[in-house]
Amino acid sequence: MCSPWLWPLQLLQEEGLNSVLPDWLCQFIHSWWFLLPLVMLLVVAAFIVAFVLLLYMVSPLISPRPLKLNGAHVVVTGGSSGIGKCIAIECYKQGAFITLVARDESKLLQAKKEIDKHAINDKQVVLCISVDVSKDYSQVEDVIKQAQEKLGPVDMLVNCAGITVAAKFEEVKVDCFKRLMEVNYLGSVYPTRAVIPTMKERRMGRIVFVSSQAGQLGLFGYTAYSPSKFALRGLAESLQMEIKPYNIYVTVAYPPDTDTPGLAEENKTKPLETKLISETSGLCQPEQVAKVIVKDAVQGNFNSSVGADGYMLSALTCGMSPVTSITEGLQQIVTMGLFRTIALFYLGSFDSIVRRCMMQREQLKKNRQD
């Protein structure tokens, strides 16, 4: 059967017109129809490139305006150490006024001394307030009012207070499930609830929820921790839909394992399977994570991730989450299939780690019995 691309040449032959045409013209027609699929492919590719370029040009017009941190009031819960403290330092370097909120007053004062070293002008202030943001909403509300009376309305709230428990499901004490939901979830709900009314009145603001990569996928040993971080995603998506008309933008940060005092404490009791799985994504420094989170929050990006693994996870788990720009949505669409394929290999390796550890324990147990 002849190719459908050659039907004009066949028509010429059937009508007997082929003999009256010059040979060079017949050869040109023959070669042209062979090249037609390639030409059409190039035209389609050109349209796609033009469309992508148009999206990049239009995207800044629909993205939120960046928040200027110089002179802004930033409240950081869990700001006495780790990622929270580094976020406060990063904001302070850009001229912000900082309110640190944490439970341990001595750690707060030590963090204040470190942050003060990064001032860019003599007007900047670091305010320290000791309170447990997960216990009593009325206390949290009073703390926010106190901070706003001294440093002005809150421009950006960073919810970074959190704790981790890593253990097998049946080994986690029942009270731990409740405690983790109180600190990791309600500890973000209460401060956010306290700042939203003023932000709505001013029609501006940023809310940051520091989740975890364990808040994007469930992992061995995190049956108590992961749900409390997954909950932040649901809260953030619902809240963003409510407050976006008021020019208030939510950012959910998904940092990987980060070199903090919290991680050091977690590693003391972390199951072997969890350690081996966590090691596949490496270890980040809190300063690096803080820079990424602050940058995304200032830009109003909904998702904030660190490194190639973090980017892949955010694209894979984007679901119905909002996008800040057209280009972000386009990138998620284009990369989804490839990232899903890579993720299947990751999941296979995780399952292999779990099976291998189980077999080793069973063999060790058998040897002891013998």
N, C-alpha and C positions, 0 to 999 in steps of 0.2 A: 504494500500500500504506500502510495506517495505521501509525503509530508503535506499537511494542510497549508504550509507556508509557500508551497510551490504552485498553488492552484492558478495564479495569474499566468504563469508560464505554460501550464497545461492548456489553459484556455486559448492562448495564442497558437499553440500547436494544433488544437482541434479545429480552429477556424482557418488554418492554413496560412496564417499571417506570419508565422515564424520565418518563412523563406524570404519574405520581402524586407525583413529587418536586418540591419548590419550585424555581423557576428559580434562585434565589440559591444553593441547594445544588448544583445541577447545574454552575453556573459555578465554584463553589469546587472541586468535584471535578476539573473540566476543567483549571483553572489549577494545582491541586496536582500533578497527574501530569505537567504540563509542567515544573514546578519540581523534581521528584524527582531528576533527575540532578545538578542544582546542589546540592541538599541533601546528597546522598551524597558529592559532591566535597568539600563543606565538612566533613563528618564525617571523611572520610579525612584531610584536611589537619589537622584538630584532633588526630587520633590521632598523626599524624607529629610535630606540634609537642610534644605531651605526651611522646612517646617520646624526642625530642631533649632535652627538659628533664630527663627522668629520667636520660638518659645523663650529662648535665653534673653531676647531683647525685651519681650513683654513681661517676663517674670518679675523683674524689679518693680514694675508698676503695680502689681497686685500683692507683693510681699509687705509685711508690716515694716514701719519705719524703725530703724535700730534705736534702742534705748541708750541715751547718753548717761554714762555712769558718773561723770564728773559732777559732783554736787548732789548726786542721788543718794537716797537713804536705802540701804540694803540690810535686811534682817536675815541672819543665818542661824537656824537651829542646829544643834549638834556642832556648833562652831568652835569648840574648845580643842579639837584635835582632828587628825586625819584629813579627809577630803573637805569637810566643812571649814576647817581652819584655812586650808589652802585657797578655797573659794573666796573667803573673806580677804585674804592677802591680795589675791588677783584683782578683786574689786577695789580695794584700797589703793592699789598701784594706779588705778585709773581715776582716782579722785573721789571715790564714794565715801559716804559716812556709814559706819558699820555698827549694827547692834548684834552682839553675840549672845545667843541663848543656849544654855546647857545646864546640867544638874550640878556638876562639880565646880564650886566657886574658885578653888585654888587653881584648877586647870584653866578656867576662864581668864583669870588674872595673868597667868603665864602666857596664854595665847595673845592677850592684849599687848603685852610687852613686845612679842614677836611682830605683831601686825603694825604697831606704831613705828617700827623701823622703816617701813615702806611708804611713809607719807610723802606726798608730792607737794603739799602746802601746809602751812601752820594752822589752817582752819579745820582740818579734818579731825574727826572725833571717833573713838571706839568706845561704845557703851556696852557694859557687861551686865547681864541679868541672869540670875540663877533661878531656874524653875524646871520642873518636869513637865514637858509639853504633852505627855500622854495621860496625865492623871485627872486634872480638873479643868474644864473649859473656861470657867469663870476666872481662874488664875491666869491662864494663857491670854485671855481677853484683856485683863488688867495690865499684863506685861506689855502687850502691843500698844495699848493706850499710853502707858508710861514712856515707851520708846518714841512714839509719835509726838508726844508733848515736848520731848527734849530735842529730837532730831528732825521733826517734820514728818509728813505723810510717808508711808512706806512705798517706795517705787518698785522694789523687787524683794520677794520673799523666797528664800532658799530653804526647803525642807530637807535637812540632811541628818536629822536625828534618827538613829536606828541601831539595832542590835542583831546579832546572828547566833543561831544555834545550829550546829551541824551534827547530826546523828541519825541512826536508822529510826524509822517511824515508830517501831514498838519500844524503842529505848528513850524516846523523847517524853519527858514528864508532861502530863496533861496540862498543867499550869503554864508550861512553856508556850503552847499554842496560843493561849489567851494573851500571855505577856507580849509575844511577838506582834500580834495583831494590834495590841494597844500602842506599842512604841512605834512600829514601822508604818501602821496605817492611821490610827487615831492621832498619833503624834504629828502627822502631816495634816490631817483634817482640821484639828483645832486651830493652829496658827493661820491656816488658809481662811477658815471661816471668820477669823477675827480681822483680817486685812481687806477682805473683798468689798465690804460696804464703802470704805473710803476710796478704794480704787475705782469702783463704779461711779462714785460722785465725780472723781477727777477724770474719768474716762481714759485711764492709762494705767499700765502696770505689767509686771511679769511675775509669774508663779512658777517655781522650779520644784519638781519632785525628784529626789535622788533615789532611783530604784536600784536595779542590779541586772546583770545578764541572767541571773537566776530568776528575774522577774519577766524574762522572755521565754525561757524554757525550763521545765522541771528537771532537776538533776538528783541523782542518788545522794541521800543525806540531807536534802533540803526540804523535806515534807512539811516542816513547820515554817521555815524561812521563805521559801518561794511563794506560797500563797499570799503572805503579807506584802510581798513586793509586786505580785501580779495585781493585787487590789488597787495599787496606786495607778496602774494603767487605766482601769475602769473609771476611777475617780477623775483622772486627768481628761479623758475623752469626753465624759459627760459635762465636766466643768467648762472645758474649752468651748463647747457648743453654746453654753449659757452666757459666757462672758466675752466672747469674741466681738459681739456688736458694740461692746464698751471699750474696744481697743485694748483689751487685756489678753495677754498670750501666755499659754501654758507650755512648759518644757518638761519632758520626762527624760531623765538621764539614766543610761544603762551602763555604768562602769563595769569593767572586768575586775578580776582580783587586783587589789591595789595595796601597795606596801604601807599599811597603816597599823596602829596599835590594835584596832579591832580585828584585823586579819591575823595578827600574831596570837591573839587570845583564842580566836576561832581554831587555829591550827593545832592547838593543844589537844583538842578532843575530836578533830575531824576524822571521819572514817577513811581508810586507805583508798577505797574506791573514789571518794570525793576528791581526795588529794590528786590522784592520778588523772582524773577527768579535768580538774581545774588547771593542771599543769599544761594541758594542750593549748591553752590560750595565753600563757605567759603571765608575767607580773608587771603591772604599770606603777609608775610613781604618782603620788597624789597631786604634785604640781602640774604634771601633764594632764591628768584628768580634769583638774580644776580649770585650766585654761580652755579646754574644749567645752566644758559645761557653761562657763561664763560667756564664751563667744556665741554659743547656740542660744542661750537665754537672751542675750542682748539683741540678736537677730530675730528672735521670736520663733525659732524652729521648734516644732513639737517634739521631734526625736533628737536625742543627743547620744552619740555613740563614739567609742574610742577604738581606733585601729581597724584593720581589714575585717577581722572576725566580728567586731561590733557593727560595722556597716552592713555586713551580710545578714546578721541576725535581725537588725532593724528593718531591712528590706523584706526578709522572709516573714516577719511577724507583723508587718504594717497593717494588714487586714483592712478595717474600716477607719483607721486612725486618720486624723486630719493631716493635710500637707500644707506647708507654708508657701510653696511655689509650684508652678506647673512643671518645672524641670525635675523637681524631686519626685513627683508622681510619675513622670515619664521614665525616670531612671528605675523606679521600682517595678514598673511594668516590663521593661526591657530585660532586667536582670533576674526576675523571679524564677524562671525555669532553670537557669544555670545554677543559681544559689540553692535551689531545692535539691538539685542533683548532688552538689557538694555536701549539703546538709545530711543527705542519706548516708554518705560515707562516714561523716562524723558520728551519727547515731549508731552506725554499725560498730565503730571502734569503741564507743562508750559501752555498748552491750557486751562487747568482747572483754573489756576491762572488768566489768562486773562479774561475768562468768568465770574469768580467770582467777579473780580474787576468791570467789566462792569455792572453786575447786582446790585452791591452795589451802584454804582453811579446813576443808573437809579432809584433805590429805594429811594435814598436820594433826588434826583430831584423831584420825585413824592411827597414825604413827604413835601417838601418845597412848592410845588404848592397847596397842600391841606391846 
